[in-house]
């Protein structure tokens, strides 16, 4: 089925350019609590601007590579594959993926003007949605295609797993970092809007164009990406980079001899506020060799200019033997310590009058705990105030989140508070007290704040 339409609302451009497919696989027996995932930028860009502006391959060169990709996919054992830069040879890649048992799919069909995104799965895709990045940004690249984020909800046996496959703006253009940061915020907003059961695994993967090893500020922008996505990383081995002229002859062929590019751009991450995978989970950056050129060291031996990332993910599933319902009950006391905030006034007065609204979420049900006092005229408030959530009790088996909503109390000026931002933390699953900090994002500010807190868990007497 192919769906083509567009609609604009809430700052998003909703663009549907995808073909979907499904099949019956009677012999497929999923392993509960285990998932193998790959992210792979295939670099199937059609030459339209010339090799100097946008390096590409001829149609015949890409055709040979597509055939090699299809052969290689038959050797893979991943459950789900997230693809970027599928700008050409859509039908051939689709047919090859189906032959390799990835017969459930949602895939772009719109050529260089499309998103280039696809998700191929051995398990049924029950829901999908695509959101395109805004085109009115600092980068002219966003006018040339329709990159964005592709969401899919996949049913694996009795479990659901959620995927967000994204391709952000490249680093080619000045000012593109602010574009990527906004794209990470929009991806996080999309995930939050799905109201996903917190007992289900949520993964974010793709070509993030965020190089952890960039000279000067690589670690900073990498940590910023994780913070904006509210995501964390798996231990990763194999090659150090996913874009590597030293390890990939096809990548090297795009540049003059002696030019070196080594960047980590492609990732698979997990949502911090949903099921957290076990520590035994791991990823690997692999260097696949084209099956038809096993003895070659030239560009024809490589499948793409990006190296794939593959992950073996182990994660907790629903407890088949939950504790009895008369087990001990707990409640939380949240100490809001301090924060750094912006001035959220539309007029930009310089200082906020901040306060924090604390809420608790038990198995997706939200409850109000209370608010801190308002501190006048400061962007560095220090409350050290404890808010009791004793009105809501929970057991150790419940999924518990605590959210912080920060406001600038300007009701006497504007009739209502200005929204500074929000952050969320998960209650320690070991039932121990803990402390930390969260970013304050999505507010009426041009930058995120930080809020520091501690949480004490108290057992309800007589429970």
PyMOL commands that set and color helices and strands:
alter all, ss='L'
color gray80, all
select helices_A, chain A and resi 59-73+90-99+111-113+140-143+176-193+218-229+249-252+291-293+299-301+411-414
alter helices_A, ss='H'
color red, helices_A
select strands_A, chain A and resi 2-9+12-21+34-41+80-84+104-108+118-121+125-132+148-156+159-167+201-207+231-233+235-238+243-244+262-263+266-271+282-285+309-314+330-340+354-362+365-371+382-388+400-408+418-426+434-440+449-459
alter strands_A, ss='S'
color yellow, strands_A
deselect
rebuild
show_as cartoon
